[in-house]
Amino acid sequence: MAMGTRESEQSSLWIATSELPKSPGHPFYARLNALLDAHDFDRFVEDLCGGFYAPVMGRPSLPPGRYFRLLLVGYFEGIDSERGIAWRATDSLAVRSFLRLALDEAPPDHSTISRTRRLIDLETHRAVFTWVQQRLVDAGLLKGKTVAIDATTLEANAAMRSIVRRDSGESYQEFLTGLAKASGIDTPTREALARLDRKRKKKTSNKDWTHPWDPDAKVTKMKDGRTHLAHKAEHAVDLETGAIVAVTMQGADEGDTTTIVETTIAAAEQVEDAQVDVEEPQKLEEMVGDKGYHSNQTMVDLEAVGIRSYISEPDRGRRDWSEEPEAQAPVYGNRRRIRGRRGRRLMRQRGERIERTFAHLYDTGGMRRTHLRGHTNILKRVLIHAGGFNLGLVMRQLIGLGTPRGLQGRLATVIATLWVLLGVARRRFAAIPTSHRLFAAIRGRLTSQTTFVVNSSATATYATGC
């Protein structure tokens, strides 16, 4: 082989399309496209989004099917921003193949993705999420009888130093300067303001402070101990299959006993909508949660709508039911259920299933820190991320993999396993006496056909998984 040398930087003026680089396509994305095409996904979203586009003329737009695929790429590739999604679509030939981009077609700019997101309303994104749930029902991966609920915080695209007073509109720096002048410091320095802020009892309440460009972001303490502006994402997950049933976006300062109402209603509606084509649909019957969701009113409300509760009860000591006698029976019933064998099993499953959805959507999925503002905008992306998670469950049933990254290291594992098997076979063959090796060779020749069939089956399985 001759060594290649660097040639002129001058590119050709004309190039044949047959000479352009082509991608064989990513096996996961190719199989996912086949799944979407089998259920006519593009036609479904085009009919759904027809009212958001001009009927006759207008600037070239981003097709709805391609827009939702771009958001799915953001989930599967762990890309947090729309600018990063646009860059990935430009950089990867495999992603271009998944998006069905022609050779002479440029990927959409991030501003086009952002404009399309603002153009298509929240209910349409929720309808796409419901469409994915219907595919789960077809595959037997969504039951909807027992649902667990939990919440996590998402870091907002807003800085604490930008908050302003609700009453006067002054910034935090101006507020500290006013306090310093009131205490006798006419021209306070930055060090003096910092010293005053450290000594002052912190009262950064959401009742007094807000962010001027993202009012939905609330001051809260994150899990790592930092105080930050954040949002609260609440999930309802099917405990039998691990599928996401519902996602809601709440204020980070709202308690769990307040937000459970909206999430439970959303979960019941999603279970009903997902089984619209089922002759005997399964309704939501059981709700599982941690002790943050336990209250007398929550127990009463769940019993009123016919939902059995399995919610951990905090230690409140001896209870006095004279003021709320109607809550005694629901609270005691919930206590009896969580102490049973099934209740303890559901609690273990809740921690496993719920935390898995948080890890996939927000940690590896790239949405732990949002780059959008407003609950509506954030929920649009989170719903499609949740749809991608549910599609991963269907893909895992079809090819044994739920994400494109599941293929990483697969070939190395197969090769290492083959080398181990060859080493064991070599050692066993070397241990056979010479007088018996001819018989061993004949026996190996007779069984080679069976061995070949097994190996080819394993190879076919691996090729399908890829």
C-alpha positions as CSV (number, residue, x, y, z in Angstrom):
1,M,0.0,0.0,0.0
2,A,1.4,3.3,-1.0
3,M,1.4,6.2,1.4
4,G,-1.1,8.9,0.7
5,T,0.0,12.5,0.5
6,R,-1.8,15.7,1.3
7,E,-3.2,17.3,-1.8
8,S,-4.3,20.8,-2.7
9,E,-6.9,22.5,-0.5
10,Q,-8.8,23.5,-3.6
11,S,-12.1,21.6,-3.7
12,S,-13.7,20.4,-6.9
13,L,-16.2,22.8,-8.5
14,W,-18.5,20.0,-9.5
15,I,-19.0,16.6,-7.8
16,A,-21.3,13.7,-8.7
17,T,-23.9,12.8,-6.1
18,S,-22.7,9.2,-6.3
19,E,-19.3,10.3,-5.0
20,L,-20.8,12.1,-1.9
21,P,-20.1,10.3,1.4
22,K,-23.0,8.2,2.5
23,S,-23.9,6.7,5.9
24,P,-25.1,3.1,6.3
25,G,-27.3,4.6,9.1
26,H,-27.3,3.9,12.8
27,P,-29.0,0.5,13.4
28,F,-31.0,1.8,16.3
29,Y,-32.3,4.9,14.4
30,A,-33.0,2.7,11.4
31,R,-35.1,0.3,13.4
32,L,-36.8,3.3,15.2
33,N,-37.7,4.8,11.8
34,A,-39.2,1.5,10.7
35,L,-41.3,1.5,13.9
36,L,-42.5,5.0,13.3
37,D,-43.2,4.3,9.6
38,A,-45.1,1.1,10.4
39,H,-47.7,3.2,12.4
40,D,-47.7,6.2,9.9
41,F,-46.2,8.6,12.4
42,D,-45.5,11.4,9.8
43,R,-49.0,11.4,8.5
44,F,-50.4,11.5,12.1
45,V,-48.4,14.6,13.1
46,E,-49.0,16.3,9.8
47,D,-52.7,16.0,10.2
48,L,-52.3,17.1,13.9
49,C,-50.3,20.2,13.1
50,G,-52.0,21.3,9.9
51,G,-53.7,24.2,11.6
52,F,-50.4,25.8,12.6
53,Y,-49.1,26.3,9.0
54,A,-50.2,28.6,6.2
55,P,-52.5,26.7,3.8
56,V,-51.1,28.1,0.6
57,M,-47.9,30.1,0.8
58,G,-45.2,31.1,3.3
59,R,-41.6,30.7,4.1
60,P,-40.1,27.1,3.9
61,S,-41.0,25.3,7.1
62,L,-39.8,22.4,9.2
63,P,-42.0,19.4,8.6
64,P,-43.7,18.2,11.9
65,G,-42.3,14.7,11.6
66,R,-38.8,16.0,11.3
67,Y,-39.3,18.5,14.2
68,F,-40.4,15.7,16.6
69,R,-37.6,13.5,15.4
70,L,-35.1,16.3,16.2
71,L,-36.5,16.4,19.8
72,L,-36.1,12.7,20.0
73,V,-32.5,13.0,18.9
74,G,-32.0,15.5,21.8
75,Y,-33.2,12.8,24.2
76,F,-31.3,9.8,22.7
77,E,-28.1,11.8,22.3
78,G,-28.3,13.6,25.7
79,I,-28.3,17.1,24.1
80,D,-29.7,19.8,26.3
81,S,-30.2,22.8,23.9
82,E,-31.8,23.2,20.5
83,R,-28.6,24.7,19.2
84,G,-26.8,21.5,20.1
85,I,-29.5,19.4,18.4
86,A,-29.1,21.5,15.2
87,W,-25.3,21.0,15.4
88,R,-25.6,17.3,15.8
89,A,-28.0,17.0,12.8
90,T,-25.4,18.9,10.7
91,D,-22.4,16.8,12.0
92,S,-23.8,13.2,11.8
93,L,-24.7,11.4,8.6
94,A,-26.6,8.8,10.7
95,V,-28.8,11.5,12.3
96,R,-29.4,13.0,8.8
97,S,-30.6,9.6,7.7
98,F,-32.9,9.3,10.7
99,L,-34.3,12.8,9.9
100,R,-34.8,11.8,6.2
101,L,-32.7,14.7,4.9
102,A,-31.8,14.5,1.2
103,L,-28.2,15.0,-0.1
104,D,-29.0,18.5,-1.2
105,E,-31.0,19.5,1.8
106,A,-29.5,21.4,4.7
107,P,-30.4,20.6,8.3
108,P,-32.6,23.1,10.1
109,D,-31.1,25.9,12.0
110,H,-31.7,26.1,15.8
111,S,-33.8,29.2,15.3
112,T,-36.2,27.2,13.0
113,I,-36.5,24.5,15.7
114,S,-37.2,27.1,18.3
115,R,-39.8,28.9,16.2
116,T,-41.5,25.6,15.4
117,R,-41.7,24.7,19.1
118,R,-43.3,28.1,19.8
119,L,-45.7,27.6,16.8
120,I,-47.0,24.2,17.9
121,D,-49.0,24.3,21.1
122,L,-48.7,22.2,24.2
123,E,-51.7,20.0,23.5
124,T,-50.2,18.9,20.3
125,H,-47.0,17.8,22.0
126,R,-49.2,16.0,24.6
127,A,-51.1,14.2,21.7
128,V,-47.7,12.9,20.3
129,F,-46.9,11.7,23.8
130,T,-50.3,9.9,23.9
131,W,-49.6,8.4,20.5
132,V,-46.4,6.8,21.8
133,Q,-48.4,5.5,24.8
134,Q,-50.8,3.8,22.4
135,R,-47.8,2.0,20.9
136,L,-47.0,0.8,24.4
137,V,-50.5,-0.5,24.8
138,D,-50.2,-2.4,21.5
139,A,-47.0,-4.0,22.8
140,G,-48.4,-4.8,26.2
141,L,-46.0,-2.4,27.9
142,L,-48.6,-0.1,29.6
143,K,-51.1,-1.4,32.1
144,G,-52.1,1.7,34.1
145,K,-53.5,0.0,37.1
146,T,-50.8,0.8,39.6
147,V,-49.0,4.1,39.2
148,A,-46.2,5.6,41.3
149,I,-45.7,9.4,41.6
150,D,-42.6,11.4,42.5
151,A,-41.0,14.7,41.7
152,T,-37.6,16.2,41.0
153,T,-36.2,19.7,40.5
154,L,-34.8,21.1,37.3
155,E,-32.4,24.1,37.3
156,A,-34.0,27.1,35.7
157,N,-32.4,29.2,32.9
158,A,-32.3,32.1,35.3
159,A,-29.7,33.5,37.8
160,M,-30.3,34.4,41.4
161,R,-28.5,37.7,40.9
162,S,-31.2,38.8,38.4
163,I,-34.2,38.5,40.8
164,V,-36.2,41.6,41.6
165,R,-38.6,42.7,44.3
166,R,-42.2,42.1,43.5
167,D,-43.4,45.3,45.2
168,S,-40.7,47.9,44.0
169,G,-39.0,46.1,41.1
170,E,-35.5,46.8,42.6
171,S,-32.7,44.3,42.1
172,Y,-31.0,42.4,44.9
173,Q,-28.0,44.7,44.7
174,E,-30.2,47.8,45.0
175,F,-32.0,46.2,47.9
176,L,-28.8,45.6,49.8
177,T,-27.6,49.1,49.1
178,G,-30.8,50.5,50.6
179,L,-30.3,48.4,53.7
180,A,-26.7,49.6,54.0
181,K,-27.6,53.2,53.7
182,A,-30.4,52.7,56.3
183,S,-27.8,51.3,58.7
184,G,-25.5,54.4,58.3
185,I,-23.2,53.4,55.4
186,D,-23.6,56.2,52.9
187,T,-21.3,54.8,50.1
188,P,-21.2,51.0,50.7
189,T,-18.5,49.0,48.9
190,R,-19.0,45.6,47.5
191,E,-17.2,44.0,50.5
192,A,-19.4,45.9,52.9
193,L,-22.5,44.7,51.0
194,A,-21.3,41.1,51.1
195,R,-20.6,41.4,54.8
196,L,-24.0,42.9,55.4
197,D,-25.6,40.1,53.4
198,R,-23.8,37.4,55.4
199,K,-25.0,38.8,58.7
200,R,-28.5,39.4,57.5
201,K,-31.1,36.7,58.2
202,K,-31.9,35.3,54.7
203,K,-35.5,35.9,53.7
204,T,-35.4,35.3,49.9
205,S,-39.0,34.3,49.8
206,N,-40.9,33.7,46.5
207,K,-43.6,36.0,47.9
208,D,-41.2,38.9,47.8
209,W,-38.9,38.0,44.9
210,T,-39.3,37.0,41.3
211,H,-37.3,36.7,38.1
212,P,-38.3,39.3,35.5
213,W,-37.9,37.1,32.5
214,D,-39.0,33.8,33.9
215,P,-41.7,34.2,36.6
216,D,-42.4,30.5,36.6
217,A,-38.9,29.9,38.1
218,K,-39.0,29.7,41.9
219,V,-36.3,30.0,44.5
220,T,-35.7,26.6,46.1
221,K,-32.9,24.5,47.6
222,M,-31.5,21.9,45.2
223,K,-30.6,18.3,46.2
224,D,-26.9,19.3,46.3
225,G,-27.7,22.0,48.9
226,R,-27.4,25.0,46.6
227,T,-30.2,27.7,46.5
228,H,-31.2,28.3,43.0
229,L,-34.2,29.2,40.7
230,A,-35.7,25.9,39.6
231,H,-38.8,24.1,38.3
232,K,-40.5,21.0,39.6
233,A,-41.1,18.1,37.3
234,E,-43.5,15.4,38.6
235,H,-43.8,11.9,37.0
236,A,-46.4,9.3,37.2
237,V,-45.0,5.9,36.3
238,D,-46.6,2.5,35.6
239,L,-45.1,0.2,38.3
240,E,-45.8,-3.0,36.3
241,T,-43.9,-1.9,33.2
242,G,-41.8,1.2,34.1
243,A,-43.6,3.3,31.4
244,I,-44.1,7.0,32.0
245,V,-47.9,7.6,32.3
246,A,-47.9,11.4,32.9
247,V,-45.6,14.4,33.3
248,T,-46.5,17.7,34.8
249,M,-44.5,20.9,35.4
250,Q,-45.0,22.7,38.7
251,G,-43.6,25.5,40.7
252,A,-40.5,24.4,42.7
253,D,-41.9,26.0,45.9
254,E,-45.2,24.0,45.7
255,G,-45.6,21.1,48.1
256,D,-46.1,17.5,47.0
257,T,-49.5,17.3,48.7
258,T,-50.6,20.2,46.4
259,T,-49.2,19.0,43.1
260,I,-50.4,15.4,43.5
261,V,-53.9,16.5,42.5
262,E,-52.9,17.7,39.0
263,T,-50.6,14.8,38.3
264,T,-53.2,12.2,39.4
265,I,-55.8,13.7,37.1
266,A,-53.3,13.8,34.2
267,A,-52.3,10.2,34.9
268,A,-56.0,9.0,34.9
269,E,-56.7,10.9,31.6
270,Q,-53.5,9.6,29.9
271,V,-54.4,6.0,30.9
272,E,-57.8,6.4,29.4
273,D,-56.6,8.1,26.2
274,A,-53.9,5.5,25.7
275,Q,-56.4,2.7,25.7
276,V,-59.0,4.4,23.5
277,D,-58.9,1.4,21.1
278,V,-59.0,-1.3,23.8
279,E,-62.3,-3.1,24.3
280,E,-62.0,-3.4,28.1
281,P,-59.6,-0.6,29.2
282,Q,-57.9,-0.8,32.5
283,K,-58.5,2.2,34.8
284,L,-56.1,3.8,37.3
285,E,-56.8,2.0,40.6
286,E,-53.7,2.4,42.8
287,M,-51.4,5.3,43.6
288,V,-48.0,4.8,45.3
289,G,-45.9,7.6,46.8
290,D,-43.4,8.6,49.4
291,K,-44.2,10.3,52.7
292,G,-44.0,13.8,51.1
293,Y,-47.4,13.1,49.5
294,H,-49.1,12.0,52.8
295,S,-51.8,14.2,54.3
296,N,-55.3,13.8,55.6
297,Q,-56.8,15.6,52.6
298,T,-54.8,13.5,50.1
299,M,-56.1,10.3,51.7
300,V,-59.7,11.6,51.6
301,D,-59.4,12.8,48.0
302,L,-57.9,9.5,46.7
303,E,-60.6,7.5,48.4
304,A,-63.3,9.8,47.1
305,V,-62.3,9.0,43.4
306,G,-61.9,5.3,44.1
307,I,-58.1,5.1,44.1
308,R,-56.3,2.9,46.6
309,S,-53.4,4.7,48.2
310,Y,-50.0,3.2,49.1
311,I,-48.3,6.3,50.4
312,S,-45.7,6.2,53.2
313,E,-46.9,7.8,56.4
314,P,-44.5,10.0,58.4
315,D,-44.3,9.5,62.1
316,R,-46.7,12.0,63.6
317,G,-47.2,10.3,66.9
318,R,-50.6,9.8,68.4
319,R,-53.4,11.3,66.2
320,D,-56.4,13.3,67.3
321,W,-59.4,12.8,65.0
322,S,-61.9,15.0,66.7
323,E,-61.5,17.8,64.2
324,E,-61.2,15.6,61.0
325,P,-63.1,12.4,61.7
326,E,-63.7,11.8,58.0
327,A,-60.0,11.3,57.4
328,Q,-59.5,8.6,60.1
329,A,-60.7,5.7,58.0
330,P,-58.7,6.6,54.8
331,V,-55.5,7.2,56.8
332,Y,-55.9,3.9,58.7
333,G,-56.7,2.0,55.5
334,N,-53.6,3.4,53.8
335,R,-51.5,2.5,56.9
336,R,-52.7,-1.0,56.8
337,R,-51.9,-1.4,53.1
338,I,-48.4,-0.1,53.2
339,R,-47.5,-2.4,56.1
340,G,-48.6,-5.5,54.1
341,R,-46.4,-7.6,51.9
342,R,-47.7,-6.1,48.7
343,G,-47.3,-2.6,50.0
344,R,-43.6,-3.1,50.9
345,R,-43.0,-4.6,47.5
346,L,-44.7,-1.6,45.7
347,M,-42.5,0.8,47.8
348,R,-39.3,-1.0,46.6
349,Q,-40.6,-0.9,43.0
350,R,-41.4,2.8,43.3
351,G,-37.9,3.8,44.1
352,E,-36.5,1.7,41.2
353,R,-39.0,2.7,38.5
354,I,-39.3,6.4,39.3
355,E,-35.6,7.2,39.7
356,R,-34.9,5.4,36.5
357,T,-37.1,7.8,34.6
358,F,-35.4,10.8,36.3
359,A,-32.0,9.5,35.3
360,H,-32.9,8.9,31.7
361,L,-34.8,12.1,31.1
362,Y,-32.7,14.6,33.0
363,D,-29.3,13.2,33.7
364,T,-28.3,11.2,30.6
365,G,-31.1,13.0,28.6
366,G,-29.6,16.4,29.2
367,M,-32.6,18.2,30.7
368,R,-31.4,18.6,34.3
369,R,-30.6,22.2,33.5
370,T,-33.2,23.8,31.2
371,H,-32.3,26.2,28.4
372,L,-36.0,27.3,28.1
373,R,-38.2,29.6,30.1
374,G,-41.7,29.1,31.2
375,H,-43.5,25.9,32.2
376,T,-45.2,25.6,28.8
377,N,-42.0,25.6,26.8
378,I,-40.2,23.3,29.2
379,L,-43.1,20.9,29.3
380,K,-43.2,20.6,25.5
381,R,-39.6,19.2,25.5
382,V,-40.1,17.1,28.6
383,L,-43.2,15.4,27.0
384,I,-41.2,14.4,23.9
385,H,-38.3,13.2,26.1
386,A,-40.8,11.1,28.0
387,G,-42.1,9.8,24.7
388,G,-38.6,8.9,23.7
389,F,-38.2,7.0,27.0
390,N,-41.4,5.1,26.3
391,L,-40.2,4.4,22.7
392,G,-37.0,3.0,24.2
393,L,-39.2,0.4,26.1
394,V,-40.7,-0.7,22.8
395,M,-37.3,-0.8,21.1
396,R,-35.9,-2.9,24.0
397,Q,-38.7,-5.4,23.4
398,L,-37.9,-5.5,19.7
399,I,-34.1,-5.5,19.5
400,G,-33.0,-5.7,23.1
401,L,-31.8,-2.1,23.3
402,G,-33.5,1.0,24.5
403,T,-31.0,3.7,23.4
404,P,-28.4,4.1,20.7
405,R,-25.7,4.1,23.3
406,G,-26.6,0.6,24.2
407,L,-24.6,-0.6,21.2
408,Q,-21.4,0.8,22.6
409,G,-19.0,-2.0,23.6
410,R,-21.3,-4.7,22.2
411,L,-18.8,-5.8,19.6
412,A,-16.0,-5.8,22.0
413,T,-18.0,-8.0,24.4
414,V,-18.8,-10.5,21.6
415,I,-15.2,-10.7,20.5
416,A,-14.0,-11.2,24.1
417,T,-16.5,-13.9,24.7
418,L,-15.4,-15.7,21.5
419,W,-11.8,-15.6,22.5
420,V,-12.6,-17.1,25.9
421,L,-14.6,-19.9,24.3
422,L,-11.7,-20.6,21.8
423,G,-9.2,-20.7,24.7
424,V,-11.3,-23.2,26.6
425,A,-11.7,-25.3,23.6
426,R,-8.0,-25.2,22.9
427,R,-7.1,-26.2,26.4
428,R,-9.6,-29.1,26.4
429,F,-8.3,-30.3,23.0
430,A,-4.7,-30.2,24.3
431,A,-5.7,-32.3,27.3
432,I,-6.9,-35.2,25.1
433,P,-4.4,-38.0,24.7
434,T,-2.9,-38.4,21.2
435,S,-4.5,-41.7,20.7
436,H,-7.9,-40.2,21.1
437,R,-7.4,-37.0,19.1
438,L,-8.4,-38.7,15.8
439,F,-11.7,-39.7,17.4
440,A,-12.1,-36.2,18.8
441,A,-11.5,-34.7,15.4
442,I,-14.1,-37.0,13.8
443,R,-16.6,-36.2,16.5
444,G,-15.9,-32.4,16.1
445,R,-16.4,-32.8,12.3
446,L,-19.8,-34.5,12.9
447,T,-21.0,-31.8,15.3
448,S,-19.6,-28.8,13.3
449,Q,-22.9,-28.3,11.5
450,T,-24.8,-28.0,14.8
451,T,-22.1,-25.7,16.1
452,F,-22.4,-23.6,13.0
453,V,-26.1,-23.2,13.4
454,V,-25.8,-22.0,17.0
455,N,-23.1,-19.5,16.1
456,S,-25.1,-18.2,13.1
457,S,-28.1,-17.8,15.3
458,A,-26.0,-15.8,17.8
459,T,-24.6,-13.7,15.0
460,A,-28.1,-13.1,13.7
461,T,-29.2,-12.0,17.1
462,Y,-26.3,-9.6,17.4
463,A,-26.9,-8.2,14.0
464,T,-30.6,-7.6,14.8
465,G,-29.6,-6.0,18.1
466,C,-27.3,-3.6,16.2
